[in-house]
Amino acid sequence: MEDFIFDNFGKFIIIFTIGAFLMFPVLGNSECSEKTKGMGFNHEWTFLGGCKIEYKDGVWIPLNNYRVNQHNTEE
């Protein structure tokens, strides 16, 4: 059993690394979808840009830069 672990440890590391790189975009996109749920904006996730929303037609901004300006009109 010990020989099996030592003989296949490198294969395990390679498979684990490839799996992590393949799952990273999937997890990033689902996190972006969850954060923008109910906002009414188109959204996309890119590896370098992260989560972005389409603020105006053709204008994409990072979700972290979007702020809601709420004014309290009650006195």
N, C-alpha and C positions, 0 to 999 in steps of 0.2 A: 504494500500500500504506500509506503514511504517513497519507493522508487517511482510509482505512478504520479505522485504529487510533484516530485522534483523534475520528472521528465516532461510533464505537461504544464508546468507553471508559466513558461514563456508563452505558450499558446493561449492560456487563460488571460494573461495580461494583454495580449494583442486583441483578442476578441472583446474583452472588457473596454479597451480604449476605443475601438471602432464603434462599439455599441453606444458609448457615451457621446462620441462625436455625432452619431446619427440621431440620437435622441435630443440633443441640445436644441436644434431648431424647432422640433416638435413641441418641446416644453416651453420654449420662448414664445411661440405663436399662440399656444393655448393660454399662457399667462396674459398676453396682450389682449386676447379676446375677452378674457374674464375681467380685466381692468376697464375695458371700454364698453362692457355690456350696459345697455340702457342709455348710452350717451347720444346715440343717433349719428355717429360719425363712421365713415369708412375707416378701416384700420389695416395696418400691415406690420409685419415684424421682419426685420432684416438682421443679419449677423452683425454688421458694423453699425447700423443705425438704431437698432433696438426697436421699441414700439413707437409707431408714428400714427397720427390721425390726420385725416384730410379735413382741415379746418375750413377751407373754402375750396371751390372747384379747382383742382390742380395744385393746391397749396398744402403741402404735407409738413407738419411740425412734430417734433418729439412729444410724446404724451406728457413727459415730465415738465415741459414748458407751457402746457395749457393750464390756464387758471380761470376759474369762474368768478366774474365780478358781480357780487351780490350787494345791492344797495337796500338798506332798510328804509322803506318809505313811511313806516309808521312813526308817529310822534308820541 
